[in-house]
């Protein structure tokens, strides 16, 4: 898994690419989320558009990230989940836990609506 970071509408956008399976990549992502937390950048959008596959460790990585941001007073929201990833979220019932949007713009704009 690779990821890139940008900022939009006062939120951090993390675009994941490839297979999301936790492990060392998950540790790198968690470290990056800690940096955002310390910088008071608490609104995070994870763009899943380029994710080909996600296993349970990858799901755990997203849950951990969401928990980190929510405990700091922010949130982690999902955008662009492909059908196969959306199905995984439905089967695991995580679709009810994460706020999810059809595009990064919608997800990022949702933070402005919440304030």
Secondary structure, 3 states (H helix, E strand, C coil): CEEEEEEECCEEEEEEEEEECCHHHHHHHHHHHHHHHHCCCCEEEEEEEEEEEECHHHHHHHHHHHHHHHHCCCEEEEECCCHHHHHHHHHCCHHHCCCEECCHHHHHHHHHHHC
